[in-house]
Amino acid sequence: SGTTGILASWGCQVSAAASLEQVEHLLREGMEWDLIISDYQLANDMSGIDVIDLVRQHQNKQLPCILVSGDTSPTVLKLASVSGHHLLHKPVRPAKLRSLVVHLLEDEHQNN
């Protein structure tokens, strides 16, 4: 909710989901996103990578993505790297988040 509030205060249109099931519901309702920000560790042994894969598959494009994690273990770093996702560690500084969001959206705009 903190990240949602920050993004909204920057003028972003934000939708939030607390589970993969909620993401699936939003997709069925026709929701599309320009950027995904997801916690790495989700309930029911799911990960943010699962969310990203689902949304990218549904939207049929490689959306820019950011994973957020409090886990600084080499395993999480490697999984994020291998998946090609940006990883920010909690607590996320708003200035760092904003910089990365702007960078990713500018890159996406230039590639389309």
N, C-alpha and C positions, 0 to 999 in steps of 0.2 A: 504494500500500500504506500510505503514511503517513496518508492521509485515511481509509482503511478502518479502520485501527487506532484513530484518534481517535474516529470514529463508534461503533465497537464499545465503546470505553471509556466512552462516554456512555450505553450501554445500547441502542443502535440495533441492529436486525437488519440486517446488511449483506451484500450480494452484490456481487461485483466481476467485471468482464469486461475483458479486454485488447483486444477487437476487436468490431466490429459483428457478426461471425459468432458470437462467444460470447454476445452479447446475444440474437441470434436463437435460439440453442440454449436459453438460459434461458427465453425466452418460450414456446418449444415445450414445455418441461418444465412449464409452468404458473406460472412465477414472475410475481409482480406486485409493483409498488413503489408507495410513497406519495410518493417524492421521487427525483429523478434528479440526481446530481452527475456531470458528465462533463468531462474535458479537452476543450478546444476543438479542438485539433489532434490527429487520430488518424492511424494508419498508412493507407496506400493511398489518400491524398487524401480521406479521410473526415473528418467533423468531429463534434463533440459534438451539433451541431444535427441531424445525420443520426440519431444514437442517440435523441435526444429525440423526433424525429418518428416513428421506428419504434415506440418504446414507447408513445407516446400513441395512435398508430393502433391498435396491438394491444390496448391496454387500453381504448380508446374513451373516454378522458377526458383533460382538460387537467391533467396532473400538474404540481406545482411543480418547477421546474428551476433548477439552478445550473451555469453554465459556468465552468471554471477555465482560465486562460491565462497564459502568460508573455509573450505578445505584447501590447504596449500600443498597437499601431498603431490609427489611426482606423478602418481597415477592420474589424478585429475588434470594436471598440466598436460600430460601426454595425450589423454583422451581428447581434450579440447584442441590441442595442436593437430593431432591426426585427423580430426573431424573438420579442421579448417575454420574453427570458430574463435572469436576473440574471447578472452577470459579476463574478468575483473574480479578482484578479491574483495570480500566484505571486510570492513564497511567501505562502500563505494563512495568516493568523493564526488559530489555533484559536478564539479568542474571537469574532472576526468571523464565522467559519463557523458557530459555534454560534448566534449571534444571528440570522443569516439563516435557518438551518434552522428554528429555533423559530418565527420570524416566519412563514415560508412554510407550515409545518405548521399553525399556529394559524389562518391565513387559510383554508387548505384545509378545515380542520375546521368553521369558521364558515360556509363556503359550501355545505357538504353537509348 
